[in-house]
Each structure stands twice: as C-alpha cells, then as structure tokens.
Amino acid sequence: MLQGSALPNLEDLIVALASAPGAALRAVIRLSGQKAAETLASVWKPLPDTGATALSTRWTQGEFLPIGWQDTEAIPAMARMWKHGTGYTGQEAAEVHCLGAVPCVEAIINTLNRLGARGAGPGEFTLRAFLAGRVDLVRAEALLGLTHAATAEQLADALDQHAGGISDPMARLREDLLDYLADIEAGLDFADEDLAQLPTAESLNRVSRLLAQAMLIAKKMQGRGHLSSVFRVALVGLPNAGKSTLFNRLAGLADDQAALVSTRPGTTRDWLSHKSRLPGGTSVEWIDTAGWQSASNTIEEQAQSLGRAESEKADLVLICQPVDCEALSPYSDFVFQSNSRALQLFTCADRPPNPAILDHENAIWVSGLTGAGVAELLEKVEVEAKARGAKVVAPHLARGKEHVEKLVQHLRAAHSLILEEDPVELVAFEVRAAVDELGAVLGNIYSDDLLGRVFSRFCIGK
C-alpha cells in the first residue's frame, strides 16, 4: 500500500457523508477500512420483525443508537456491510441510510468518530477503489467530471468516460502494444536461436495500426480539459463531397498545413480541426469529418463513429452535397442534438450542376476550389456564432492529454525508425516509452504525489 506525504493512511477506518449535505429525505453515511462492520455493529440494532440478529451483507432495517442518547431516541435507519474484497473500495465497508435530518446525521458521524473512525479526506473512497483495482484512473476522474458537470455536454462527456468510452480503447491499445513489444524483445533475446525477429513489413503494419488507434484516442480527448469559447463548425457529407477542399479554404490553411485532398474516397480517416477567426472577429473551430460510408475494418468504423460524434457535438453542422450529385442524400440516420443547427451546402460549385437541384431553396452554393460563395457562407456562420454564444467544455481530462500526445509521438518515432531500417533496439525503446505513457493515463504507473493531486479535487464522501 502506498504511503507518502501526498496520501493519507489508507488502512485507517474512515467515515463521511456520501450524499449531499443539508436536509433531505435520505442521507447516506459511508464507512471503509479495518473493523468497519464491527464498529457499526456496536451501535446498530436490527428490528425484531426483520428476522436479522446482527448487521449483515444484506440491507437490514434497524436503529442506530448514538452514544449518549436514550434507547427511545434511537434513529430509524437501514444498514449493510461488505466483506473485504467485495465492496467498492475493496476494503471491509458499511453504509447507513437514514432520514436526512442534519442533527441525526451529525449524531451518527460523531458517534462513529468516537468509536475510532476518522473523517475521510476528499476523494479518499475513490482513491481506495482505484488502488484496489476497482476503477482505473480515467474512470475515477470521470466521477469528478460527473460531480462538476455544469452543462449537458459536460455531463455526456463524463458519462461516456465513466462508461469506458476512453479507458476501454486505451486498455485495448495497451494490450496490443504489450503484445507487439513482447514479439520485438523475444526476437532480441533469442536472436541466436530459432526465434527470428519480426519481418520489417509486418512490424511496419503493426505499428501503423497502433498509431491509428492512438490518434483516434487523441482526437477523442482533444477539446476536453480546458475552457473554450470557440464556436465549433463541422463539415459532414459523403466521400468526395468537397469537404476537405472547403475546410482548407474556410480555415485559411497553407498547402503544408492543409487537409489532404484526393479523388479517392475515404482520404480523411479521422476528424481534423483548425481554429481561425471570422471576418467579424469571432473565433471558430472548423472540423473536417470522414466521409460517411460503410466501414471495412475496425479503425474505419471507429473513425466513422468518432466523426459522427463530433458532428453531433458541434454548434453548427454544414451538410456538404456536390452540385453534380445524382440525388440529394437525405441523411436520415443523422440525428442532430437539440443544441445543433445545420446548413445545407451545395459544394463544388465550379462544376456543371445537376438541373434537379437548381430550384432548391435555402441552400448555399460554394466552391472550395475557386472561393465562390465562401464570403456568404462565412457571414452566415458568424450570424449563427453570435446568436449561440460561447460554450464551456468539460474540464476533467486535462491530466491525460499530455501523456496521449507523447504516446502518439513515440509511435511516430517507432514508425520512422522501422522505415529507416534502424536497429530494432531503438524501436523497442520507443514502444516501451509509449506503453509507459499510456500506463500513466490509466494509472498502471503512478506516484503518490500524482494521486494526491488528482483525488484532492474530489468531494468529501466520494
């Protein structure tokens, strides 16, 4: 068990109010640590008609008798205990649920304090759950995000993170990295025996897949962990709808910064973003998503899913339809969130149009190649941005962003080393460093100072 200046004694018996403070219909008082059940049982009396004779691992109705109170003043309540290794914290634990009257709650906690339980510090229950392997560090931080969520989007981000929307892909990537590293090091350790090193082509293919997974995770984390007043505009549409060309024009990107433009469908594998200012001075973030199509593998499926998720979270969605298309795409499977607006664009306006769309109303004709219609589009975006106002993004993932960025850097370095046919030992070094960065996010690698900083931001009782 970790001990250090940044952490409390994790073997102590701790107690705290786990529900919101103040008067309420119900209050939840939580105990965790050595002799939690024995301590509660000493002041707990099950009701005779329940059939229970003592505190048990099932919810039991009874009475809590605070020290110094008369038998007739016992507090009606429900209670149960968890044996070591079965509860949330992984320790022996117990809970009391009673009427949320402040004097009753104070009397119960004061009694448990007198019996040896100290008050829990911020996040100490979740810290113990993390150290017991009940939750990883990403899910633990999601609890903080749930507590501090101030908007529907922040709540949705935190729920997604707590459900494994980020930690599950990270855990799978870590397993794949460890498998690849084991194969590399086996070839190094047994170079003089029958076990040969991985062929260069196979090694390059595996690193490419690992890098694609890492970049998708990085994209999902991008935008979280800081306050943002940027109006987000997503470009969506089928492949070859002129989205990337228009994205480059709208974002004002130079050739060496621009999104890759190709006649080959599916060139944009994940979503790209770039921040700029509109002519009126409004900050905007342009988002170029992958063309909507059936995915042929897991990476493409993740890219499609991520692109749609980003579109649904955008403040404004630009539906891109080329002017020479045979028929309008209904986008019937795309459901905009209630806080999202959509504008219909006819892109590639430099081409001869399909006569069937000439009388289509309320659409904007635009060409990313020539710039035609771009000024009108920017004016409409600015109107939408000023009407919507600023938006705050969930702040609970800032810690992991730097580690994920370094993870991507190490895998890019490994990819370059393989291409240059540099020594395999250098490739192994970069992959090992990537594993460490991912472990730091998930909590496989940590220091007591880090845990102290993370969990000190929690509420007491969590």
C-alpha positions as CSV (number, residue, x, y, z in Angstrom):
1,M,0.0,0.0,0.0
2,L,1.3,3.4,-0.9
3,Q,2.3,5.8,1.8
4,G,3.7,9.2,1.4
5,S,3.3,12.9,2.2
6,A,0.7,13.3,-0.5
7,L,-1.6,10.5,0.7
8,P,-3.4,9.7,3.9
9,N,-3.0,6.4,5.8
10,L,-5.0,4.1,3.6
11,E,-5.5,1.5,6.4
12,D,-7.5,3.9,8.6
13,L,-11.2,3.4,9.2
14,I,-12.8,6.4,7.6
15,V,-16.3,7.8,7.6
16,A,-18.1,10.5,5.6
17,L,-21.5,11.7,4.4
18,A,-21.7,10.4,0.9
19,S,-24.9,12.2,-0.1
20,A,-25.4,15.9,-0.5
21,P,-25.1,17.9,2.7
22,G,-28.2,19.6,4.3
23,A,-31.7,18.5,4.9
24,A,-33.0,15.7,2.6
25,L,-35.4,12.8,2.6
26,R,-32.4,10.4,2.8
27,A,-28.8,10.7,3.9
28,V,-26.0,8.1,3.1
29,I,-23.2,7.7,5.6
30,R,-20.2,5.5,4.4
31,L,-17.5,3.6,6.3
32,S,-14.5,1.9,4.9
33,G,-11.4,0.3,6.5
34,Q,-10.4,-2.1,9.2
35,K,-13.3,-3.2,11.5
36,A,-15.9,-1.2,9.6
37,A,-18.6,-3.8,10.3
38,E,-17.6,-4.4,13.9
39,T,-17.7,-0.6,14.6
40,L,-21.1,-0.1,13.1
41,A,-22.5,-3.3,14.7
42,S,-21.6,-2.0,18.2
43,V,-24.3,0.8,17.8
44,W,-26.7,-1.0,15.5
45,K,-29.8,-2.9,16.4
46,P,-31.9,-4.8,13.7
47,L,-35.7,-4.6,14.1
48,P,-37.1,-7.8,15.6
49,D,-39.6,-8.4,12.7
50,T,-36.9,-8.4,10.1
51,G,-35.5,-11.8,11.3
52,A,-32.0,-10.4,11.4
53,T,-30.0,-10.7,14.6
54,A,-27.0,-8.6,13.5
55,L,-25.6,-6.4,10.8
56,S,-25.3,-8.5,7.6
57,T,-24.3,-8.3,3.9
58,R,-27.9,-7.6,3.0
59,W,-29.8,-4.4,3.7
60,T,-31.4,-4.6,7.1
61,Q,-33.9,-2.3,8.8
62,G,-33.0,-1.3,12.3
63,E,-31.9,1.5,14.6
64,F,-28.7,3.4,15.2
65,L,-28.2,4.5,18.8
66,P,-25.8,7.4,19.1
67,I,-23.5,7.5,22.1
68,G,-25.2,9.3,25.0
69,W,-28.7,9.0,23.6
70,Q,-31.6,7.1,25.3
71,D,-32.9,3.9,23.8
72,T,-36.2,5.7,22.9
73,E,-34.2,8.2,20.9
74,A,-32.6,5.6,18.5
75,I,-32.5,6.7,14.9
76,P,-34.5,4.5,12.4
77,A,-32.3,3.5,9.5
78,M,-31.2,0.9,7.1
79,A,-27.6,-0.6,7.0
80,R,-25.4,-3.2,5.5
81,M,-21.8,-4.3,5.4
82,W,-19.4,-5.5,2.7
83,K,-16.7,-8.0,3.4
84,H,-13.1,-7.4,2.4
85,G,-12.7,-7.6,-1.4
86,T,-16.4,-7.3,-2.2
87,G,-17.2,-3.6,-1.9
88,Y,-16.5,-0.5,-4.0
89,T,-13.3,0.3,-2.1
90,G,-12.0,-3.3,-1.9
91,Q,-11.9,-3.0,1.9
92,E,-14.3,-4.0,4.6
93,A,-17.1,-1.4,4.4
94,A,-20.5,-0.4,5.7
95,E,-23.2,2.1,5.0
96,V,-26.1,3.7,7.0
97,H,-29.1,5.2,5.2
98,C,-31.3,7.3,7.4
99,L,-33.6,10.4,7.3
100,G,-31.5,13.3,6.1
101,A,-32.2,15.5,9.2
102,V,-29.0,17.3,10.0
103,P,-29.0,16.6,13.8
104,C,-29.4,12.8,13.0
105,V,-26.6,12.8,10.5
106,E,-24.2,14.7,12.8
107,A,-25.0,12.4,15.7
108,I,-24.3,9.2,13.7
109,I,-21.0,10.6,12.3
110,N,-19.9,11.9,15.7
111,T,-20.6,8.5,17.3
112,L,-18.5,6.7,14.6
113,N,-15.7,9.2,15.1
114,R,-15.7,8.5,18.9
115,L,-15.5,4.8,18.0
116,G,-12.3,5.3,16.1
117,A,-13.3,6.3,12.5
118,R,-11.7,9.5,11.3
119,G,-13.3,11.8,8.8
120,A,-12.5,10.9,5.1
121,G,-10.5,13.3,3.0
122,P,-11.6,14.5,-0.4
123,G,-11.8,11.6,-2.9
124,E,-10.5,9.0,-0.4
125,F,-13.1,6.4,-1.1
126,T,-12.5,6.6,-4.8
127,L,-8.7,6.6,-4.2
128,R,-9.1,3.3,-2.3
129,A,-11.2,1.9,-5.1
130,F,-8.5,2.8,-7.6
131,L,-5.7,1.2,-5.5
132,A,-7.9,-1.9,-5.1
133,G,-8.3,-2.2,-8.9
134,R,-12.0,-1.4,-8.8
135,V,-11.7,1.5,-11.2
136,D,-8.9,2.8,-13.4
137,L,-7.7,6.4,-13.1
138,V,-9.6,7.6,-16.2
139,R,-12.9,6.3,-14.7
140,A,-12.1,7.7,-11.3
141,E,-11.6,11.2,-12.9
142,A,-14.9,10.7,-14.7
143,L,-16.5,10.7,-11.3
144,L,-15.0,14.1,-10.7
145,G,-16.4,15.2,-14.1
146,L,-19.9,14.0,-13.2
147,T,-19.7,15.9,-9.9
148,H,-18.6,19.2,-11.5
149,A,-20.6,19.0,-14.8
150,A,-22.3,22.3,-15.4
151,T,-23.8,21.6,-18.9
152,A,-25.5,18.7,-20.7
153,E,-22.4,18.3,-22.9
154,Q,-20.1,18.1,-19.9
155,L,-22.4,15.5,-18.3
156,A,-22.4,13.5,-21.5
157,D,-18.6,13.5,-21.8
158,A,-18.2,12.4,-18.2
159,L,-20.8,9.6,-18.5
160,D,-19.1,8.4,-21.7
161,Q,-15.7,8.4,-19.9
162,H,-17.1,6.6,-16.9
163,A,-18.7,4.0,-19.1
164,G,-15.3,3.2,-20.7
165,G,-15.6,5.4,-23.8
166,I,-12.0,6.3,-23.4
167,S,-10.4,3.9,-21.0
168,D,-11.7,0.8,-22.8
169,P,-9.9,1.8,-26.1
170,M,-6.9,2.8,-24.1
171,A,-6.8,-0.6,-22.3
172,R,-7.1,-2.4,-25.7
173,L,-4.3,-0.3,-27.2
174,R,-2.1,-1.1,-24.2
175,E,-2.6,-4.8,-24.6
176,D,-1.8,-4.6,-28.3
177,L,1.3,-2.5,-27.5
178,L,2.5,-5.0,-24.9
179,D,1.9,-7.9,-27.4
180,Y,4.0,-6.1,-30.1
181,L,6.7,-5.2,-27.6
182,A,6.9,-8.9,-26.4
183,D,7.4,-10.0,-30.0
184,I,10.1,-7.5,-30.6
185,E,12.0,-8.3,-27.4
186,A,11.6,-12.0,-27.9
187,G,13.5,-11.6,-31.2
188,L,16.2,-9.6,-29.5
189,D,16.6,-12.1,-26.5
190,F,16.7,-15.2,-28.7
191,A,18.5,-13.8,-31.8
192,D,20.9,-16.7,-31.9
193,E,18.1,-19.3,-31.7
194,D,15.2,-20.3,-34.0
195,L,13.0,-17.4,-32.9
196,A,13.6,-14.7,-35.6
197,Q,12.9,-11.1,-35.5
198,L,9.7,-9.7,-36.9
199,P,9.9,-9.1,-40.7
200,T,10.1,-5.4,-41.5
201,A,6.8,-5.3,-43.4
202,E,4.9,-7.0,-40.6
203,S,6.4,-4.7,-38.0
204,L,5.6,-1.6,-40.0
205,N,2.0,-2.8,-40.5
206,R,1.5,-3.4,-36.8
207,V,3.0,0.0,-35.8
208,S,0.7,1.7,-38.3
209,R,-2.3,0.1,-36.8
210,L,-1.2,1.0,-33.3
211,L,-0.6,4.6,-34.4
212,A,-4.0,4.8,-35.9
213,Q,-5.6,3.6,-32.7
214,A,-3.6,6.1,-30.7
215,M,-4.5,9.0,-32.9
216,L,-8.2,8.2,-32.6
217,I,-7.9,8.3,-28.8
218,A,-6.0,11.6,-29.0
219,K,-8.8,13.0,-31.2
220,K,-11.4,11.9,-28.8
221,M,-9.6,13.6,-25.9
222,Q,-8.9,16.8,-27.9
223,G,-11.0,19.7,-26.8
224,R,-11.5,18.4,-23.3
225,G,-9.8,19.6,-20.2
226,H,-9.9,23.4,-20.9
227,L,-12.4,26.2,-21.2
228,S,-13.3,27.0,-24.7
229,S,-15.2,30.0,-26.2
230,V,-14.7,28.8,-29.8
231,F,-17.7,28.2,-32.0
232,R,-17.4,24.7,-33.5
233,V,-18.5,24.1,-37.1
234,A,-18.4,20.5,-38.5
235,L,-18.4,19.7,-42.2
236,V,-20.2,16.4,-43.0
237,G,-21.1,14.5,-46.1
238,L,-20.4,11.6,-48.3
239,P,-16.9,10.9,-49.6
240,N,-15.7,13.2,-52.4
241,A,-18.2,15.9,-51.5
242,G,-15.5,18.6,-51.5
243,K,-15.4,18.8,-47.7
244,S,-11.6,18.8,-47.3
245,T,-11.1,21.4,-50.1
246,L,-13.7,23.6,-48.5
247,F,-12.2,23.0,-45.0
248,N,-8.8,24.2,-46.2
249,R,-10.4,27.3,-47.8
250,L,-12.5,28.2,-44.7
251,A,-9.7,27.6,-42.2
252,G,-7.2,29.6,-44.4
253,L,-4.7,26.8,-44.3
254,A,-1.4,26.9,-46.3
255,D,-0.5,23.9,-48.5
256,D,1.8,22.5,-45.9
257,Q,-0.9,22.6,-43.2
258,A,-3.9,21.7,-45.2
259,A,-6.0,18.6,-45.1
260,L,-5.2,16.0,-47.7
261,V,-7.4,16.4,-50.8
262,S,-7.8,13.4,-53.1
263,T,-10.3,12.0,-55.6
264,R,-10.0,8.7,-53.7
265,P,-13.0,8.2,-51.3
266,G,-12.1,7.9,-47.6
267,T,-8.9,10.0,-47.7
268,T,-10.0,11.7,-44.4
269,R,-9.8,8.7,-41.9
270,D,-10.5,10.7,-38.7
271,W,-11.6,14.2,-38.0
272,L,-9.4,17.2,-38.5
273,S,-9.7,20.6,-36.9
274,H,-8.3,24.1,-37.1
275,K,-9.1,27.3,-35.3
276,S,-9.3,30.7,-37.1
277,R,-11.2,33.9,-36.9
278,L,-14.2,35.0,-39.0
279,P,-14.1,38.4,-40.7
280,G,-16.0,39.9,-37.8
281,G,-13.5,38.7,-35.3
282,T,-15.4,35.7,-33.9
283,S,-13.3,32.6,-33.0
284,V,-14.3,29.5,-34.8
285,E,-13.1,25.9,-34.9
286,W,-13.6,24.1,-38.3
287,I,-13.9,20.4,-38.2
288,D,-13.5,18.2,-41.2
289,T,-15.0,14.7,-40.6
290,A,-14.5,11.5,-42.5
291,G,-16.8,10.9,-45.5
292,W,-19.8,8.9,-44.5
293,Q,-19.5,5.3,-45.8
294,S,-19.6,1.7,-44.7
295,A,-16.5,0.8,-42.7
296,S,-14.3,-2.1,-43.9
297,N,-12.3,-2.5,-40.7
298,T,-12.3,-1.6,-37.0
299,I,-10.2,1.5,-37.4
300,E,-12.5,2.9,-40.1
301,E,-15.5,2.0,-38.0
302,Q,-14.0,4.0,-35.1
303,A,-13.3,6.9,-37.4
304,Q,-16.8,7.0,-38.7
305,S,-18.3,6.8,-35.2
306,L,-15.9,9.5,-33.9
307,G,-16.7,11.8,-36.8
308,R,-20.4,11.5,-36.2
309,A,-20.0,12.1,-32.5
310,E,-18.0,15.3,-33.2
311,S,-20.7,16.4,-35.7
312,E,-23.4,15.9,-33.1
313,K,-21.5,18.0,-30.5
314,A,-20.8,20.8,-33.0
315,D,-22.6,24.1,-32.6
316,L,-23.2,24.2,-36.4
317,V,-23.2,21.4,-39.0
318,L,-22.5,22.1,-42.7
319,I,-24.1,19.3,-44.8
320,C,-22.0,19.2,-48.0
321,Q,-23.6,18.0,-51.2
322,P,-21.7,18.3,-54.5
323,V,-23.7,20.2,-57.2
324,D,-23.3,17.4,-59.7
325,C,-24.7,14.7,-57.4
326,E,-27.3,12.4,-58.9
327,A,-29.7,12.7,-55.9
328,L,-29.9,14.6,-52.6
329,S,-28.7,12.5,-49.7
330,P,-31.4,12.5,-47.0
331,Y,-29.0,11.9,-44.1
332,S,-32.0,10.2,-42.4
333,D,-29.7,8.4,-40.0
334,F,-28.1,11.6,-38.7
335,V,-29.9,13.0,-35.6
336,F,-28.8,16.5,-34.7
337,Q,-28.7,17.3,-31.0
338,S,-31.2,19.9,-29.8
339,N,-28.3,22.5,-29.5
340,S,-27.0,22.0,-33.0
341,R,-28.0,23.8,-36.2
342,A,-27.5,22.7,-39.8
343,L,-26.9,24.5,-43.1
344,Q,-27.3,22.8,-46.5
345,L,-24.4,23.5,-48.8
346,F,-24.0,22.7,-52.5
347,T,-20.3,22.2,-52.8
348,C,-18.0,22.0,-55.9
349,A,-20.0,24.9,-57.4
350,D,-17.3,25.2,-60.1
351,R,-18.7,22.1,-61.7
352,P,-21.8,21.9,-64.0
353,P,-24.8,21.4,-61.7
354,N,-27.4,18.7,-61.8
355,P,-30.6,20.5,-63.1
356,A,-32.6,18.7,-60.4
357,I,-31.2,20.9,-57.6
358,L,-31.3,24.3,-59.4
359,D,-34.6,25.2,-57.7
360,H,-33.6,24.0,-54.2
361,E,-34.2,26.7,-51.7
362,N,-32.3,27.8,-48.6
363,A,-29.0,26.1,-49.8
364,I,-25.7,27.9,-50.1
365,W,-23.6,27.3,-53.3
366,V,-19.9,27.3,-52.6
367,S,-16.6,26.2,-54.2
368,G,-13.6,25.5,-52.0
369,L,-11.5,25.4,-55.1
370,T,-12.4,28.9,-56.5
371,G,-13.7,30.5,-53.3
372,A,-17.1,31.2,-54.9
373,G,-19.8,31.6,-52.2
374,V,-17.3,31.4,-49.3
375,A,-17.9,35.0,-48.2
376,E,-21.6,34.5,-48.0
377,L,-21.0,31.3,-46.0
378,L,-18.7,33.0,-43.6
379,E,-21.3,35.7,-43.0
380,K,-24.0,33.1,-42.2
381,V,-21.6,31.2,-39.8
382,E,-20.8,34.5,-38.0
383,V,-24.5,35.2,-37.5
384,E,-25.0,31.7,-36.1
385,A,-22.0,32.0,-33.8
386,K,-23.1,35.4,-32.3
387,A,-26.6,34.0,-31.8
388,R,-25.3,30.9,-30.0
389,G,-22.6,32.5,-27.8
390,A,-19.7,30.8,-26.0
391,K,-19.7,27.2,-24.8
392,V,-17.7,25.6,-21.9
393,V,-16.1,22.2,-22.4
394,A,-15.8,19.6,-19.7
395,P,-12.6,20.0,-17.7
396,H,-12.0,16.5,-16.3
397,L,-9.4,15.1,-18.8
398,A,-6.6,17.7,-18.8
399,R,-4.2,15.4,-17.0
400,G,-4.1,12.7,-19.6
401,K,-3.9,14.8,-22.7
402,E,-0.1,15.4,-22.4
403,H,0.5,11.7,-22.0
404,V,-1.6,10.8,-25.0
405,E,0.3,13.4,-27.1
406,K,3.6,11.8,-26.1
407,L,2.2,8.3,-26.8
408,V,1.5,9.4,-30.4
409,Q,5.0,11.0,-30.7
410,H,6.7,7.7,-29.5
411,L,4.7,5.6,-32.0
412,R,5.5,8.0,-34.8
413,A,9.2,7.8,-33.9
414,A,8.9,3.9,-33.9
415,H,7.3,4.1,-37.4
416,S,10.1,6.3,-38.7
417,L,12.8,4.0,-37.2
418,I,11.3,1.0,-39.0
419,L,11.1,2.8,-42.3
420,E,14.7,3.8,-42.0
421,E,15.6,0.2,-41.0
422,D,17.3,1.5,-37.8
423,P,18.3,-1.0,-35.1
424,V,15.3,-2.9,-33.6
425,E,16.5,-2.0,-30.1
426,L,15.6,1.7,-30.8
427,V,12.1,0.6,-32.0
428,A,11.7,-1.4,-28.7
429,F,12.7,1.7,-26.7
430,E,10.1,3.9,-28.4
431,V,7.3,1.3,-28.0
432,R,8.2,0.8,-24.3
433,A,8.0,4.6,-23.8
434,A,4.6,4.6,-25.5
435,V,3.4,1.8,-23.1
436,D,4.6,3.9,-20.1
437,E,2.7,7.0,-21.3
438,L,-0.5,5.0,-21.7
439,G,0.1,3.4,-18.3
440,A,0.4,6.9,-16.7
441,V,-3.1,7.8,-18.1
442,L,-4.8,4.6,-17.0
443,G,-3.0,4.5,-13.6
444,N,-0.8,1.5,-14.2
445,I,2.1,3.8,-13.4
446,Y,1.7,6.5,-10.8
447,S,3.2,8.3,-7.8
448,D,1.6,9.1,-4.5
449,D,2.1,12.8,-5.4
450,L,0.1,12.4,-8.6
451,L,-2.7,10.5,-6.8
452,G,-2.8,13.2,-4.1
453,R,-3.2,15.9,-6.7
454,V,-6.0,14.0,-8.6
455,F,-8.1,12.9,-5.7
456,S,-7.8,16.1,-3.6
457,R,-10.2,17.7,-6.1
458,F,-13.0,15.3,-5.2
459,C,-15.8,16.0,-2.8
460,I,-15.6,14.5,0.7
461,G,-17.6,11.3,0.7
462,K,-16.6,10.3,-2.8
